[in-house]
């Protein structure tokens, strides 16, 4: 099996440092608190204090992570105002944030399957109640197991 294909197969002629999508993604969401904020946003948390409380981090860390996630486009600020209170901002998932959630759920599934402890939570399909999981499929719809997944350069436009 050759995972790297075409020009990528000769590992001495190229380096992924600074160009790899994994490296770039981890640079911006590679903290525990960022991932947990994304989890909480998916669960419906929108308010600053609720993020800090539910993730268990300081207000300074909450502010930094939320700002980073907004700058990345994973969350958006939306104004709200409680009656008799000053205007504030809440944080909601963007389309990019929703697209990011399979990453969070893949971590959830891996931890549930491979880490010790009681893992009673399950991902489920709301439509039918069956358990759900994260998987890779090709554009033809085939399930792609890890030993059949390759990497190649995209054709230039």
QUIJOCOR-V471146 format. One record per residue. RES is the residue in three letters. SS is DSSP state (helix for helix, strand for strand, loop for the rest). PHI is phi as a letter, one per 30 degrees, with the letter a starting at -180 (NA if undefined). OMEGA is omega in whole degrees, 0 to 359 (* if undefined). Layout:
((RES,SS,PHI,OMEGA) (RES,SS,PHI,OMEGA))
//
This chain:
((UNK,loop,NA,175) (UNK,loop,c,181) (UNK,loop,d,180) (UNK,strand,d,187) (UNK,loop,c,176) (UNK,helix,h,182) (UNK,helix,d,181) (UNK,helix,d,184) (UNK,helix,d,178) (UNK,loop,d,186) (UNK,helix,d,179) (UNK,helix,d,185) (UNK,helix,c,179) (UNK,loop,a,177) (UNK,loop,b,178) (UNK,loop,d,183) (UNK,loop,e,179) (UNK,loop,i,182) (UNK,loop,c,186) (UNK,loop,d,179) (UNK,helix,d,178) (UNK,helix,d,180) (UNK,helix,e,182) (UNK,helix,d,179) (UNK,helix,d,180) (UNK,helix,d,179) (UNK,helix,d,183) (UNK,helix,c,180) (UNK,helix,b,186) (UNK,loop,d,176) (UNK,loop,c,178) (UNK,helix,e,184) (UNK,helix,d,178) (UNK,helix,d,180) (UNK,helix,d,180) (UNK,helix,d,174) (UNK,helix,d,177) (UNK,helix,d,177) (UNK,helix,e,182) (UNK,helix,d,177) (UNK,helix,d,178) (UNK,helix,d,180) (UNK,helix,d,177) (UNK,loop,j,176) (UNK,loop,d,180) (UNK,loop,b,187) (UNK,loop,c,183) (UNK,helix,e,183) (UNK,helix,d,178) (UNK,helix,d,176) (UNK,helix,d,181) (UNK,helix,e,181) (UNK,helix,d,186) (UNK,helix,d,179) (UNK,helix,c,177) (UNK,loop,i,180) (UNK,loop,b,181) (UNK,loop,d,177) (UNK,helix,d,178) (UNK,helix,d,179) (UNK,helix,d,178) (UNK,helix,d,180) (UNK,helix,d,180) (UNK,helix,d,181) (UNK,helix,d,180) (UNK,helix,d,178) (UNK,helix,d,179) (UNK,helix,d,182) (UNK,helix,d,175) (UNK,helix,d,180) (UNK,helix,e,177) (UNK,helix,d,181) (UNK,loop,j,178) (UNK,loop,d,176) (UNK,strand,b,175) (UNK,strand,b,174) (UNK,strand,d,178) (UNK,strand,b,182) (UNK,strand,d,173) (UNK,strand,b,179) (UNK,loop,b,174) (UNK,loop,d,179) (UNK,loop,e,178) (UNK,loop,i,181) (UNK,loop,c,176) (UNK,loop,d,178) (UNK,loop,d,179) (UNK,strand,b,177) (UNK,strand,c,171) (UNK,strand,c,186) (UNK,strand,b,182) (UNK,strand,b,177) (UNK,strand,d,172) (UNK,loop,c,175) (UNK,helix,d,178) (UNK,helix,d,178) (UNK,helix,d,177) (UNK,helix,d,178) (UNK,helix,d,180) (UNK,helix,d,188) (UNK,helix,e,175) (UNK,helix,e,176) (UNK,helix,d,180) (UNK,helix,d,182) (UNK,helix,d,175) (UNK,helix,d,176) (UNK,helix,d,177) (UNK,helix,e,182) (UNK,helix,d,180) (UNK,helix,d,180) (UNK,helix,d,180) (UNK,helix,d,183) (UNK,helix,d,191) (UNK,helix,c,180) (UNK,loop,c,182) (UNK,loop,d,177) (UNK,loop,k,178) (UNK,loop,d,181) (UNK,loop,c,185) (UNK,loop,d,180) (UNK,loop,d,178) (UNK,loop,b,169) (UNK,loop,d,180) (UNK,strand,b,175) (UNK,loop,d,182) (UNK,loop,d,182) (UNK,loop,d,184) (UNK,loop,b,179) (UNK,loop,i,180) (UNK,loop,d,175) (UNK,strand,d,180) (UNK,loop,b,178) (UNK,loop,b,179) (UNK,loop,c,181) (UNK,loop,b,177) (UNK,loop,c,176) (UNK,strand,b,175) (UNK,loop,d,181) (UNK,loop,d,175) (UNK,loop,d,177) (UNK,loop,j,181) (UNK,loop,d,171) (UNK,strand,d,183) (UNK,loop,c,177) (UNK,loop,d,183) (UNK,helix,e,182) (UNK,helix,d,177) (UNK,helix,c,182) (UNK,loop,c,180) (UNK,loop,c,178) (UNK,strand,b,177) (UNK,loop,b,176) (UNK,loop,d,176) (UNK,loop,d,177) (UNK,loop,d,180) (UNK,loop,d,181) (UNK,loop,d,*))
//
